[in-house]
Each structure stands twice: as C-alpha cells, then as structure tokens.
Amino acid sequence: MKPEHKKFIRENISEKSIPEIARELGLKERKIKRFLEKEDISAAKASKENAELKREERAAGNKWFKKDKYSRSSEILIFCMIFLMAFAIRFVYLSQIKTNPFFVPFYHGLDDYLYDNWALSIANGNVLGNEIFYGLPLYPYFLGFLYFLFGHNIFIAKTVQIFIGSISCGLVYVIGRKVFNRAIGMIAAIILTFFSMAIFFEGFLVSASLAIFLYLLVVLALLSIADNSTYLKWALAGFLIGLSSLASASILVFLPFAAIWALRFFKGTHRKKIIVSLLVLFSACLAAIAPVTIRNYVVGKDFVPVTAHSGITFYAGNNPMAEGSFNLPRSVGTSVVDSKENARIVAERVAKRKLKPSEISKFWFDQGVMFIKNEPGKYAKLALSKMFLFWNAREIPDILPMTFFKKYSPILKLPLVSFAFISPLALFGIFLCLRTGRKEVVLLLFFVLSIFLSTVIYFVNSRYKLVAVPFISIFSAATIYWLYNRIKEKKFKALVFSAIGIFALGVLMNIKMLEFNLAQSHNNLAIALKRKGMQEEAIAEYQKAIKINPNYDSPYFNLGLLYLERGDYEKAIDNFNEALRINPDFIKAHNKIGIAYIKMGERDKALSHWRRSLALDPEQEDIKRLLGQNR
C-alpha cells in the first residue's frame, strides 16, 4: 500500500465507510481492513464517531440527530397517512371552490389564464409554439399534457395538482427525518399539510405546487449524495435542478451554494473527484435547460436561455416606485399580457427600432441596474424592506388575495397554519441549527438562503415565498421539538428565554409594511361575473373597485367595455375618458373609445384617438386598417 493511500485512510476513516474508501482509492476492502487492524485505527474511529455525536447533541441542546429505529413498512405507512390527510383537506377545498366565479381562469392578464391558454395550445398540437417563451415553460407543458389526456377539464387538472401537493407533504416528512429525526419530520409534514397558503394556491393553475415537488426531489437527491457520493447521483441532482428552474427559476441561485457545500463537506475526497462531481452537476443542469434554449433559438432566432420576461420582472422589483412587492409604472401595466406588450412598446420607443425579445429583456434589466447605481441609498432601503417582507407574516397578494377568497371556501375560514405561525419559529430554529455544522443541516440552510436571496433580488409576494415554506416548516418543527424537550427536561429558564425570543420575533414579523387594497380583487370579480352574464352584479363590483381606488384605470376601462357592448356609447365614452385621464398612454382605451365615437358618428374624435394609439405603438395593424378605412 502506498504512503499516500495510508495517509488518506487515516484522515478519512472517521467520516467514510471502508467500501467508500476502497472505491475512491481503487483498493480491495480486505486490504484496507488489514491495514486498519494493523494500525488499530478502528477503535479510534469509534471513539471519534461517539465524540462527534455527543458534540452535535450538545450543540443542538437536543438529540435531534439520533438515528431513529424504524422499519420500511412503518415509514411507508406514515408517508401514506400524511398523504391521505393532505389530499383529503385539499380535495374538500377544491370541491368547495368548484362553483365560485374564480374557479375557471377568466382574465387574460392573470397568470392562471396565461398558463391555461398556453396549455390548451400545446394540447391542441402546437407543441413547439410560435414565439420565444414569455414565462417559465415546464408548468404549461405539464398542464398541456393533462389536457391532452383528459380534455380541457379544470377540475381534473387541479385534482392532479393537489395530488402532487399531497405527495410533497409526505416528502417533507422524509427530509425532516433524514436531516433531524422522525418526530421533526412528522411535525413539519403536518405544518405543510395544513398551511393555508399552500392549500389556497393549489386551487389555482399556477406552477407553485409543481415547483415545490421538484425542489423537494432536489434536496432528497443531495441528501443521498451526503450518504454516499457517486457521479450518477450528482448528475441526477443537477438534472433535477435544471428541470426545477423551468418551473421556478429561483433554484438557480442555489448552484453556487451547492458548490460551496460540496467543497466544504467532501474535502476528504480527492480534489479531482469533487471537481469532476461539480462539473457533472452543472453539466446535467445545463442539459435539462438546453432543449428550451435551442427551441427558443429555432423559433425566434434569438438567444434566450429560458424566458424573455426576466428583465421586466427584475425591473418590477427594482425601480424608483418599488416598495418590495410587484410594482410597475402605470404606462407598463400590471397584468402579464399588458406588461409584455407595453414593455416592448416602451423599449422600442427608446431604442427607435424593433427589438428582439432578448433585447427587450436586457433593456428593462438595465433600467433596474441603472436605478440601483443612481440611487444606492434608496435601493439599500428597498433591499432591506424585501428582506423583512420575505419573513413578514402578512399576505402579499398575487392573482387574488386569500382574504378576499375566504368568502367562497369554509376551509379557508378555519384556523389553519399561517406564515405568522411558522416565520418566528423557523427563524429561531435556524438560529439553533447554525451551531450544528452537519452537512445535512447546512444543505437545508443553504437551500432556504438561496430562495431568500433570489426572492430579494426580484420582489416578494406570497406565491414566491411559498416555495421556501416546506423547508422553513422543517426548521419550525425543529423549534417545536426543541421546546418540547425543554419542557420534558424541566429546563424552564431556557424555555422562558426562548419563548420571549420567539414572541419578539413574532411581533417583529407581524409589523404591517405595505398597504394593499381590494380594488383589483373587485375588478377581477366583476370580470368573472360579466363572463357569466351577470352584468348588473359586474357593474356593482367595478364601482366598488373605483370607490376603493379612484385612480385605478382598469375598472373604468372595463366598465367602458361593458357599456360599449350594451350599445350605451355615451357611458362607454365617459368611462374610457376617465381611464385616459388616469393613464393618457392607455393604448387599449384609445382604441376602444375610437370605436365608440365611430358608433356615435363622431369620426374626427375617433381618428384623433387612433392616431394617438398608433403613435404609442406603430405595430398595430388593426388600427392602421381602421385609419385607412375611415380617411
């Protein structure tokens, strides 16, 4: 045996098994065993392992990492019980909301409508698509596959979605047990099972549940590497990271943390092997993303790695008006469809030429960077606000606020688990775990940190925070378990000080940081009611939205559309004018008021508005035709 082999064995026998060392050195196991017997290292190994275990237990103040004795059948039983409990409450919720106005995606500006139409196009045979992706593609392709199998059945699609969400609750148990112990795993699974925001968003056609499921698989793959590192496992983890990024791009921020984790905790491994392992990880990640990049280039002749909306999304969280959540200038709009089109119009107006999707995205990204450079003090305050918002207990609405949705679901009225409950517990649990230094715990900490940073880079809302909740739940469960043991051991002094600290965190995290009104929710409800033919009820909801926020242009515009369809052109013009008073560059309002004026016989006024619209967006072929027809 070579001297370097002997040195490697001495340095690593306390951390690696004999088969692992044999594989890495290319030696026979019996040869290593003979060397250990000769050197009497086995006893030293046992001593070091016991000392390490005791150190970890002391550091955690608890026997968090003591291996539970369990059988495979009992683990399967626990997993199934968690799954059934999670599926039951989610299915009841889904049944309750089936008849409400929001169950079917209804408004072209909302994410669920975008995904629904995208998926329908895929299911109908337009698999490749016609333009560069504007949005992360994995979820609409997943949804399109369901539509292909079952037809355009929203209830079945959402049932599959809650099925995946219920599996995720079971996976949280598995991860909690692997990182800590069985009790913590079960508490974490129960937290996610009854977490109100998880149940709420699984009732929408959005990517959150799929992203959470894939994130959990990534962590399980990396935990498997922690037990036994092989190139195949690194490749699987990398591929899952790449696949996950097509549903939620925040996971890409985890890649440098994965490299740090590997270099820190696999330092006993030959440096060449760990470098190769990381190259395998990154290569597999790129392999998962590459088909999307190639597809974008084939379709649009433009290099867009995944999606062309990242620039405007970055600017939405980093601009002079930003407060931490989604915030765009009125000229760009707030809906997905409007902001896409208006972002192009503004960028091309500045550039004075037609731009590729990648150039439009870069334009808005540069606008955000310019704000950061020009106003570093304001940005520092904004970044700090986003950091607090991530842990803040209050809902940051997305699509529709859960508080507004409660009227349609008795389940949501129950005292379910909320962010107000888990946030202070998770922060305290993270503080406790910082002292352990175990690679499994550090992996979980890095994962939460990466989601936190990626959210702060862009902007914060409840849906973006949701992907962190399964992992935050594990740290919350660790705190509950730690407090239980303080009670059990009658360490009341530690218990009191801990309770005070958690209470203080709870108060801090419940501070109201942003003001949100329900004007947009009433506007969206009106759109849904109008679609159902309930015009008078829709008018009442539009008027509620206007009363709440008189400077909100959308309900005026939508009222104008309703009256235009009714043939009440005077009321239509009045409402379109109100929308234009608030937003003079509202292109659609200029277009529609022009139609109303034509119906009224006021041709000159119509032409004036259409010319203004065309000046704002010269690419409108339909407006060019209208102007040509009415010369």
C-alpha positions as CSV (number, residue, x, y, z in Angstrom):
1,M,0.0,0.0,0.0
2,K,1.3,3.4,-1.0
3,P,2.1,6.0,1.7
4,E,-0.5,8.4,0.2
5,H,-3.1,5.7,0.5
6,K,-2.3,5.2,4.2
7,K,-2.5,8.9,4.8
8,F,-5.9,9.1,3.0
9,I,-7.3,6.2,5.1
10,R,-6.1,7.8,8.4
11,E,-7.6,11.1,7.5
12,N,-11.0,9.8,6.3
13,I,-11.8,6.7,8.2
14,S,-13.8,8.7,10.8
15,E,-16.1,10.1,8.1
16,K,-16.2,7.4,5.4
17,S,-17.0,3.7,5.3
18,I,-14.5,1.1,4.2
19,P,-16.4,0.4,0.9
20,E,-16.3,4.2,0.1
21,I,-12.6,4.4,0.7
22,A,-12.0,1.3,-1.3
23,R,-13.8,2.7,-4.3
24,E,-12.1,6.1,-4.1
25,L,-8.6,4.5,-3.8
26,G,-9.2,1.6,-6.1
27,L,-8.2,-0.9,-3.4
28,K,-9.6,-4.1,-2.2
29,E,-11.7,-3.8,1.0
30,R,-9.8,-6.6,2.7
31,K,-6.5,-4.8,2.1
32,I,-7.9,-1.7,3.9
33,K,-9.3,-3.8,6.8
34,R,-5.9,-5.5,7.3
35,F,-4.2,-2.0,7.4
36,L,-6.8,-0.8,10.0
37,E,-6.3,-3.9,12.1
38,K,-2.5,-3.5,11.9
39,E,-2.7,0.2,12.8
40,D,-5.5,-0.3,15.4
41,I,-7.5,2.5,13.9
42,S,-11.0,1.0,14.2
43,A,-11.1,1.9,17.9
44,A,-10.0,5.4,17.2
45,K,-12.8,5.7,14.6
46,A,-15.5,4.5,17.1
47,S,-14.2,7.0,19.6
48,K,-14.2,9.9,17.2
49,E,-17.7,9.0,16.0
50,N,-19.1,8.9,19.6
51,A,-17.3,12.2,20.4
52,E,-18.8,13.8,17.2
53,L,-22.3,12.6,18.1
54,K,-22.1,14.0,21.6
55,R,-20.7,17.3,20.3
56,E,-23.7,17.6,17.9
57,E,-26.2,16.7,20.6
58,R,-24.7,19.3,23.0
59,A,-24.6,21.9,20.2
60,A,-28.2,21.4,19.4
61,G,-29.2,21.1,23.0
62,N,-31.1,18.0,22.0
63,K,-30.8,14.6,20.5
64,W,-32.0,15.8,17.1
65,F,-29.6,13.7,15.1
66,K,-30.0,10.4,16.9
67,K,-30.9,7.8,14.3
68,D,-34.5,6.5,14.8
69,K,-35.1,2.8,14.6
70,Y,-37.7,2.2,12.0
71,S,-38.8,-0.4,9.5
72,R,-39.5,0.2,5.9
73,S,-43.2,-0.8,6.3
74,S,-43.7,1.8,9.2
75,E,-42.2,4.5,7.0
76,I,-44.4,3.7,4.1
77,L,-47.4,3.7,6.5
78,I,-46.5,7.2,7.9
79,F,-46.0,8.6,4.4
80,C,-49.4,7.2,3.2
81,M,-51.2,8.6,6.3
82,I,-49.6,12.1,5.7
83,F,-50.5,11.9,2.0
84,L,-54.1,10.9,2.7
85,M,-54.6,13.6,5.3
86,A,-53.2,16.3,3.0
87,F,-55.2,15.1,0.0
88,A,-58.4,14.9,2.0
89,I,-58.3,18.6,3.1
90,R,-57.2,19.7,-0.3
91,F,-60.0,17.8,-2.1
92,V,-62.6,19.2,0.2
93,Y,-61.3,22.7,-0.5
94,L,-61.3,22.0,-4.3
95,S,-64.9,20.8,-4.1
96,Q,-65.9,23.9,-2.2
97,I,-64.5,26.4,-4.7
98,K,-65.7,24.5,-7.8
99,T,-68.8,26.7,-8.2
100,N,-67.3,30.1,-7.4
101,P,-66.6,32.7,-10.1
102,F,-62.8,32.3,-9.9
103,F,-62.6,28.5,-10.4
104,V,-62.1,28.7,-14.2
105,P,-59.3,31.1,-15.3
106,F,-61.2,34.2,-16.5
107,Y,-59.0,37.2,-17.2
108,H,-56.3,37.4,-19.9
109,G,-54.0,39.4,-17.5
110,L,-53.7,36.8,-14.8
111,D,-51.1,34.0,-14.6
112,D,-53.6,31.2,-14.4
113,Y,-55.3,32.4,-17.6
114,L,-51.9,32.6,-19.4
115,Y,-51.0,29.1,-18.3
116,D,-54.4,27.7,-19.2
117,N,-54.4,29.1,-22.8
118,W,-50.7,28.1,-23.3
119,A,-51.5,24.6,-22.2
120,L,-54.6,24.4,-24.5
121,S,-52.4,25.4,-27.4
122,I,-49.9,22.6,-26.6
123,A,-52.7,20.1,-26.1
124,N,-54.2,21.0,-29.5
125,G,-50.9,20.2,-31.3
126,N,-48.9,23.4,-31.2
127,V,-46.2,21.7,-29.1
128,L,-43.2,23.8,-30.3
129,G,-45.1,27.1,-30.2
130,N,-44.6,30.2,-32.4
131,E,-42.6,32.6,-30.4
132,I,-39.9,32.8,-27.7
133,F,-41.2,31.8,-24.3
134,Y,-42.5,34.6,-22.2
135,G,-42.9,32.7,-18.9
136,L,-41.4,29.5,-17.5
137,P,-42.4,26.6,-19.7
138,L,-42.5,23.5,-17.6
139,Y,-45.9,24.0,-15.9
140,P,-47.8,24.9,-19.1
141,Y,-46.3,21.7,-20.8
142,F,-47.3,19.7,-17.7
143,L,-50.8,21.2,-17.9
144,G,-51.0,20.7,-21.6
145,F,-50.2,17.0,-21.2
146,L,-53.1,16.7,-18.7
147,Y,-55.4,18.5,-21.2
148,F,-54.2,16.1,-23.9
149,L,-55.1,13.1,-21.7
150,F,-58.4,14.3,-20.1
151,G,-59.6,17.2,-22.3
152,H,-59.9,20.8,-21.0
153,N,-61.2,19.7,-17.6
154,I,-60.1,22.3,-15.0
155,F,-61.3,20.1,-12.1
156,I,-59.2,17.1,-13.1
157,A,-56.1,19.3,-13.7
158,K,-56.5,20.8,-10.2
159,T,-57.1,17.4,-8.7
160,V,-53.8,16.2,-10.2
161,Q,-52.2,19.3,-8.8
162,I,-53.4,18.7,-5.2
163,F,-52.3,15.1,-5.6
164,I,-48.7,16.4,-6.2
165,G,-49.1,18.8,-3.3
166,S,-50.1,16.0,-1.0
167,I,-47.1,13.9,-2.1
168,S,-44.9,16.9,-1.2
169,C,-46.3,16.8,2.3
170,G,-45.0,13.3,2.6
171,L,-41.6,14.2,1.1
172,V,-41.2,16.9,3.8
173,Y,-41.6,14.2,6.4
174,V,-38.9,12.1,4.7
175,I,-36.5,15.1,4.5
176,G,-37.2,16.1,8.1
177,R,-36.5,12.6,9.3
178,K,-33.3,12.3,7.3
179,V,-31.9,15.7,8.4
180,F,-33.2,15.5,12.1
181,N,-35.4,12.8,13.3
182,R,-38.8,11.2,12.8
183,A,-40.7,13.5,15.2
184,I,-39.4,16.6,13.5
185,G,-40.3,15.2,10.1
186,M,-43.9,14.5,11.2
187,I,-44.3,17.9,12.7
188,A,-43.0,19.6,9.5
189,A,-45.3,17.4,7.3
190,I,-48.3,18.4,9.4
191,I,-47.4,22.1,9.1
192,L,-47.3,21.9,5.3
193,T,-50.5,19.8,5.2
194,F,-52.5,22.5,7.0
195,F,-50.6,25.5,5.6
196,S,-53.3,27.8,4.4
197,M,-51.4,29.4,1.5
198,A,-50.3,26.0,0.1
199,I,-53.9,24.9,0.0
200,F,-55.0,28.2,-1.5
201,F,-52.5,28.2,-4.4
202,E,-53.1,24.6,-5.2
203,G,-56.6,25.7,-6.2
204,F,-55.1,27.9,-9.0
205,L,-53.5,26.9,-12.2
206,V,-50.0,28.1,-11.3
207,S,-46.6,26.4,-11.0
208,A,-46.1,26.6,-7.2
209,S,-47.1,23.0,-6.4
210,L,-45.0,21.5,-9.2
211,A,-42.0,23.7,-8.2
212,I,-42.2,22.6,-4.6
213,F,-42.4,19.0,-5.5
214,L,-39.3,19.3,-7.7
215,Y,-37.4,21.3,-5.1
216,L,-38.1,18.5,-2.6
217,L,-36.7,15.9,-5.0
218,V,-33.6,18.1,-5.5
219,V,-32.9,18.1,-1.7
220,L,-33.6,14.4,-1.4
221,A,-31.1,13.7,-4.2
222,L,-28.4,15.9,-2.5
223,L,-29.1,14.2,0.9
224,S,-28.5,10.9,-0.9
225,I,-25.1,12.2,-2.0
226,A,-24.3,13.2,1.6
227,D,-24.8,9.5,2.5
228,N,-22.8,8.1,-0.5
229,S,-21.4,10.3,-3.2
230,T,-21.5,8.9,-6.8
231,Y,-21.3,10.6,-10.2
232,L,-24.7,9.3,-11.1
233,K,-26.3,10.9,-8.0
234,W,-24.6,14.2,-8.8
235,A,-25.9,14.0,-12.4
236,L,-29.5,13.3,-11.1
237,A,-29.3,16.3,-8.7
238,G,-28.1,18.5,-11.5
239,F,-30.8,17.4,-13.9
240,L,-33.5,18.0,-11.2
241,I,-32.1,21.5,-10.5
242,G,-32.2,22.3,-14.2
243,L,-35.7,20.9,-14.6
244,S,-36.9,22.8,-11.5
245,S,-35.6,26.0,-12.9
246,L,-38.1,25.6,-15.8
247,A,-40.9,25.9,-13.2
248,S,-39.3,28.3,-10.7
249,A,-36.0,30.0,-11.6
250,S,-35.1,30.8,-8.0
251,I,-33.4,27.5,-7.7
252,L,-30.5,28.6,-10.0
253,V,-29.3,30.8,-7.2
254,F,-28.7,27.6,-5.2
255,L,-26.0,26.4,-7.6
256,P,-23.0,28.3,-6.1
257,F,-24.2,27.2,-2.7
258,A,-24.2,23.6,-3.9
259,A,-20.6,24.1,-4.9
260,I,-19.6,25.6,-1.5
261,W,-21.4,22.8,0.2
262,A,-19.6,20.1,-1.8
263,L,-16.2,21.7,-1.3
264,R,-16.7,22.1,2.4
265,F,-18.1,18.7,3.3
266,F,-16.4,16.5,0.8
267,K,-12.9,17.9,1.4
268,G,-11.6,14.4,2.4
269,T,-12.4,13.3,-1.1
270,H,-9.7,13.7,-3.7
271,R,-10.0,17.3,-5.1
272,K,-10.1,15.9,-8.6
273,K,-13.2,13.8,-7.8
274,I,-15.1,16.6,-6.2
275,I,-14.3,19.0,-9.1
276,V,-15.5,16.3,-11.5
277,S,-18.6,15.8,-9.4
278,L,-19.4,19.5,-9.6
279,L,-18.8,19.6,-13.3
280,V,-21.3,16.7,-13.6
281,L,-23.8,18.6,-11.5
282,F,-23.5,21.8,-13.7
283,S,-23.5,19.8,-16.9
284,A,-26.6,17.9,-16.0
285,C,-28.3,21.1,-15.0
286,L,-27.4,22.7,-18.4
287,A,-28.6,19.5,-20.2
288,A,-32.1,20.0,-18.7
289,I,-32.3,23.6,-19.7
290,A,-30.6,23.2,-23.2
291,P,-33.7,21.9,-25.1
292,V,-35.6,25.1,-24.1
293,T,-32.7,27.4,-25.2
294,I,-32.4,25.5,-28.5
295,R,-36.1,25.7,-29.0
296,N,-36.2,29.5,-28.4
297,Y,-33.4,30.0,-31.0
298,V,-35.1,27.8,-33.6
299,V,-38.5,29.6,-33.1
300,G,-37.3,33.1,-32.6
301,K,-33.7,33.3,-33.9
302,D,-32.7,34.9,-30.6
303,F,-30.6,33.6,-27.7
304,V,-32.9,33.4,-24.8
305,P,-31.8,30.6,-22.3
306,V,-35.3,30.1,-20.9
307,T,-37.7,33.1,-20.9
308,A,-37.8,36.6,-22.2
309,H,-39.7,38.1,-19.2
310,S,-36.8,38.1,-16.6
311,G,-35.8,41.7,-17.4
312,I,-39.3,43.3,-16.8
313,T,-39.7,41.0,-13.7
314,F,-36.4,42.3,-12.3
315,Y,-37.5,45.9,-13.0
316,A,-40.8,45.3,-11.3
317,G,-39.0,44.8,-8.1
318,N,-36.2,47.3,-8.6
319,N,-37.4,50.8,-9.8
320,P,-37.9,54.2,-8.2
321,M,-41.5,53.3,-7.2
322,A,-40.8,49.8,-5.9
323,E,-41.6,49.0,-2.2
324,G,-40.7,45.4,-2.2
325,S,-43.6,43.7,-4.0
326,F,-44.5,43.8,-7.7
327,N,-44.7,47.4,-8.8
328,L,-44.5,48.7,-12.4
329,P,-45.2,52.2,-13.9
330,R,-48.8,52.7,-15.0
331,S,-47.6,53.0,-18.6
332,V,-46.3,49.4,-18.5
333,G,-49.4,48.0,-16.7
334,T,-49.9,45.3,-14.0
335,S,-51.2,42.3,-15.9
336,V,-49.0,39.7,-17.7
337,V,-50.3,40.4,-21.2
338,D,-50.4,44.2,-20.8
339,S,-46.9,44.4,-19.3
340,K,-45.5,42.2,-22.0
341,E,-46.8,44.4,-24.8
342,N,-46.2,47.7,-23.1
343,A,-42.7,46.7,-22.1
344,R,-42.0,46.1,-25.8
345,I,-43.5,49.4,-26.9
346,V,-41.6,51.5,-24.3
347,A,-38.3,49.7,-25.1
348,E,-38.7,50.1,-28.8
349,R,-39.7,53.8,-28.5
350,V,-36.5,54.5,-26.6
351,A,-34.3,52.4,-29.0
352,K,-36.1,53.8,-32.0
353,R,-36.1,50.4,-33.7
354,K,-37.7,47.0,-33.5
355,L,-36.1,44.9,-30.7
356,K,-35.7,41.1,-30.2
357,P,-37.2,39.6,-27.0
358,S,-33.7,39.3,-25.5
359,E,-33.0,43.0,-26.2
360,I,-36.3,44.0,-24.6
361,S,-35.5,41.9,-21.6
362,K,-32.0,43.4,-21.4
363,F,-33.4,46.9,-21.7
364,W,-35.6,46.5,-18.6
365,F,-32.8,44.7,-16.7
366,D,-30.5,47.6,-17.5
367,Q,-33.2,50.1,-16.3
368,G,-33.3,48.2,-12.9
369,V,-29.5,48.2,-12.7
370,M,-29.5,51.9,-13.5
371,F,-31.8,52.6,-10.6
372,I,-29.6,50.7,-8.3
373,K,-26.5,52.6,-9.4
374,N,-28.1,56.0,-9.4
375,E,-29.9,55.7,-6.1
376,P,-27.8,53.3,-3.9
377,G,-29.3,54.7,-0.7
378,K,-32.9,54.2,-1.9
379,Y,-32.0,50.7,-3.2
380,A,-30.4,49.7,0.1
381,K,-33.6,50.7,1.9
382,L,-35.6,48.7,-0.7
383,A,-33.4,45.6,-0.3
384,L,-33.8,45.8,3.4
385,S,-37.5,46.1,3.1
386,K,-37.6,43.0,0.8
387,M,-35.5,41.0,3.3
388,F,-38.1,41.8,6.1
389,L,-41.0,41.2,3.7
390,F,-39.8,37.7,3.0
391,W,-40.2,36.8,6.7
392,N,-43.2,39.1,7.2
393,A,-46.3,37.3,8.4
394,R,-48.8,39.3,6.3
395,E,-50.1,38.2,3.0
396,I,-48.6,39.9,-0.1
397,P,-51.4,39.3,-2.7
398,D,-50.8,37.6,-6.0
399,I,-53.5,36.8,-8.6
400,L,-56.2,37.2,-5.9
401,P,-55.7,37.7,-2.1
402,M,-56.7,34.8,0.1
403,T,-58.5,37.2,2.5
404,F,-60.9,38.0,-0.4
405,F,-61.2,34.4,-1.4
406,K,-62.3,33.2,2.0
407,K,-66.0,34.0,1.3
408,Y,-66.0,31.2,-1.2
409,S,-64.4,28.5,1.0
410,P,-65.3,27.4,4.6
411,I,-61.9,25.6,4.7
412,L,-60.0,28.8,4.5
413,K,-62.0,30.2,7.4
414,L,-60.6,27.5,9.7
415,P,-57.6,28.4,11.9
416,L,-55.1,26.9,9.5
417,V,-51.4,27.2,9.8
418,S,-50.2,30.6,8.6
419,F,-46.9,32.3,7.9
420,A,-47.5,34.3,11.1
421,F,-47.1,30.9,13.0
422,I,-44.1,29.4,11.1
423,S,-42.0,32.5,10.5
424,P,-40.8,33.2,14.0
425,L,-40.4,29.5,14.8
426,A,-38.3,29.0,11.6
427,L,-36.0,31.9,12.4
428,F,-35.4,30.6,15.9
429,G,-34.9,27.1,14.5
430,I,-32.3,28.4,12.0
431,F,-30.5,30.1,14.9
432,L,-30.4,26.8,16.8
433,C,-29.2,24.9,13.8
434,L,-26.4,27.3,12.9
435,R,-24.3,25.7,15.7
436,T,-24.5,22.1,14.4
437,G,-22.3,22.2,11.4
438,R,-23.7,18.9,10.0
439,K,-23.7,18.7,6.2
440,E,-27.4,17.7,6.0
441,V,-28.4,20.7,8.1
442,V,-26.1,23.1,6.2
443,L,-27.6,21.8,2.9
444,L,-31.1,22.8,4.2
445,L,-29.9,26.2,5.4
446,F,-28.2,26.9,2.1
447,F,-31.4,25.9,0.2
448,V,-33.5,28.4,2.3
449,L,-30.9,31.0,1.9
450,S,-30.8,30.7,-1.9
451,I,-34.6,31.0,-2.2
452,F,-34.5,34.0,0.2
453,L,-31.8,35.7,-2.0
454,S,-33.5,35.0,-5.3
455,T,-36.7,36.5,-4.0
456,V,-35.0,39.6,-2.6
457,I,-33.2,40.1,-6.0
458,Y,-36.6,40.4,-7.7
459,F,-39.6,41.1,-5.5
460,V,-41.6,39.4,-2.7
461,N,-45.1,38.0,-2.9
462,S,-46.9,35.2,-1.1
463,R,-46.5,32.8,-4.1
464,Y,-42.8,33.3,-4.4
465,K,-42.3,32.8,-0.7
466,L,-44.4,29.6,-0.9
467,V,-41.6,27.5,-2.5
468,A,-39.5,28.1,0.7
469,V,-42.3,27.0,3.1
470,P,-41.6,23.2,3.0
471,F,-38.0,23.8,4.2
472,I,-39.0,26.6,6.6
473,S,-41.5,24.2,8.0
474,I,-38.7,21.8,8.9
475,F,-36.9,24.5,10.9
476,S,-40.2,25.5,12.5
477,A,-40.7,21.8,13.5
478,A,-37.2,21.7,14.9
479,T,-38.1,24.6,17.2
480,I,-41.3,23.0,18.4
481,Y,-39.4,19.7,19.1
482,W,-36.7,21.7,20.9
483,L,-39.2,23.5,23.1
484,Y,-41.0,20.2,23.9
485,N,-37.7,18.7,25.1
486,R,-37.0,21.8,27.3
487,I,-40.4,21.2,29.0
488,K,-39.7,17.5,29.3
489,E,-36.3,18.1,30.8
490,K,-37.8,20.9,33.1
491,K,-35.3,23.4,31.8
492,F,-37.7,26.3,32.4
493,K,-35.2,29.1,32.4
494,A,-34.1,28.2,28.8
495,L,-37.8,27.7,27.9
496,V,-38.8,31.2,29.2
497,F,-35.9,33.0,27.4
498,S,-36.7,31.1,24.2
499,A,-40.4,31.9,24.4
500,I,-39.6,35.6,24.9
501,G,-37.3,35.5,21.9
502,I,-39.9,33.7,19.7
503,F,-42.6,36.1,20.8
504,A,-40.4,39.1,20.0
505,L,-39.7,37.7,16.5
506,G,-43.4,37.1,16.1
507,V,-44.2,40.8,16.9
508,L,-41.5,42.0,14.6
509,M,-42.6,39.7,11.7
510,N,-46.2,40.9,12.1
511,I,-45.5,44.6,11.5
512,K,-47.6,45.9,8.6
513,M,-45.1,47.0,6.0
514,L,-47.2,47.5,2.9
515,E,-50.7,48.7,2.2
516,F,-52.9,46.7,-0.1
517,N,-56.5,47.4,-1.0
518,L,-59.0,45.1,-2.7
519,A,-59.7,47.3,-5.7
520,Q,-58.0,44.9,-8.1
521,S,-59.9,41.9,-6.5
522,H,-63.3,43.6,-7.0
523,N,-62.3,44.5,-10.6
524,N,-61.3,40.8,-11.2
525,L,-64.6,39.6,-9.6
526,A,-66.5,42.0,-11.9
527,I,-64.8,40.5,-15.0
528,A,-65.7,37.0,-13.8
529,L,-69.3,38.0,-13.2
530,K,-69.6,39.7,-16.6
531,R,-68.3,36.5,-18.2
532,K,-71.2,34.6,-16.5
533,G,-73.7,37.1,-17.9
534,M,-74.3,38.8,-14.6
535,Q,-73.8,42.4,-15.9
536,E,-75.6,44.3,-13.1
537,E,-73.5,42.5,-10.5
538,A,-70.4,43.2,-12.5
539,I,-71.2,46.9,-12.7
540,A,-71.6,47.0,-8.9
541,E,-68.2,45.3,-8.4
542,Y,-66.5,47.8,-10.8
543,Q,-68.0,50.6,-8.9
544,K,-66.7,49.2,-5.6
545,A,-63.2,49.0,-7.1
546,I,-63.5,52.6,-8.2
547,K,-64.7,53.7,-4.8
548,I,-61.7,52.0,-3.1
549,N,-59.2,53.4,-5.5
550,P,-60.4,56.3,-7.7
551,N,-57.0,56.4,-9.5
552,Y,-57.2,52.8,-10.8
553,D,-57.7,52.9,-14.5
554,S,-58.7,49.3,-15.1
555,P,-62.3,49.3,-13.7
556,Y,-63.1,52.4,-15.7
557,F,-61.8,50.8,-18.9
558,N,-63.7,47.5,-18.1
559,L,-66.9,49.5,-17.4
560,G,-66.4,51.2,-20.7
561,L,-66.2,47.8,-22.5
562,L,-69.4,46.7,-20.8
563,Y,-71.3,49.7,-21.9
564,L,-69.8,49.6,-25.4
565,E,-71.1,46.0,-25.7
566,R,-74.5,47.2,-24.5
567,G,-74.6,49.9,-27.0
568,D,-74.6,52.7,-24.4
569,Y,-71.9,54.6,-26.1
570,E,-72.1,57.8,-24.0
571,K,-71.4,55.9,-20.8
572,A,-68.7,53.9,-22.5
573,I,-67.0,57.1,-23.7
574,D,-67.3,58.7,-20.2
575,N,-65.6,55.7,-18.6
576,F,-62.9,55.4,-21.3
577,N,-62.1,59.1,-20.8
578,E,-61.8,58.5,-17.0
579,A,-59.3,55.7,-17.8
580,L,-57.4,58.0,-20.1
581,R,-57.4,60.8,-17.5
582,I,-55.6,58.5,-15.1
583,N,-53.3,56.9,-17.8
584,P,-53.1,59.0,-21.0
585,D,-51.0,56.3,-22.7
586,F,-53.6,53.6,-22.2
587,I,-53.5,52.2,-25.8
588,K,-56.5,49.9,-25.5
589,A,-58.6,52.8,-24.1
590,H,-57.7,54.9,-27.1
591,N,-58.6,52.1,-29.4
592,K,-62.0,51.4,-27.8
593,I,-63.1,55.0,-27.4
594,G,-62.4,55.4,-31.1
595,I,-64.9,52.6,-31.8
596,A,-67.4,54.3,-29.5
597,Y,-67.0,57.6,-31.3
598,I,-67.5,56.0,-34.7
599,K,-70.7,54.4,-33.4
600,M,-71.8,57.9,-32.2
601,G,-70.9,59.4,-35.7
602,E,-68.0,61.5,-34.3
603,R,-65.4,60.4,-36.8
604,D,-62.8,63.1,-36.2
605,K,-62.6,62.3,-32.5
606,A,-62.2,58.6,-33.3
607,L,-59.4,59.3,-35.7
608,S,-57.7,61.5,-33.1
609,H,-57.6,58.7,-30.6
610,W,-56.5,56.1,-33.1
611,R,-53.6,58.3,-34.3
612,R,-52.6,58.7,-30.7
613,S,-52.7,54.9,-30.2
614,L,-50.7,54.3,-33.3
615,A,-48.1,56.9,-32.2
616,L,-47.7,54.9,-29.0
617,D,-47.4,51.6,-30.7
618,P,-46.8,51.7,-34.5
619,E,-47.0,47.9,-34.8
620,Q,-50.9,47.8,-34.6
621,E,-52.0,46.6,-38.0
622,D,-55.7,46.6,-37.0
623,I,-55.5,50.3,-36.1
624,K,-53.7,51.1,-39.4
625,R,-56.6,49.4,-41.2
626,L,-59.2,51.3,-39.2
627,L,-57.5,54.6,-40.0
628,G,-57.2,53.6,-43.7
629,Q,-60.9,52.7,-43.8
630,N,-62.0,56.0,-42.2
631,R,-60.0,58.5,-44.1
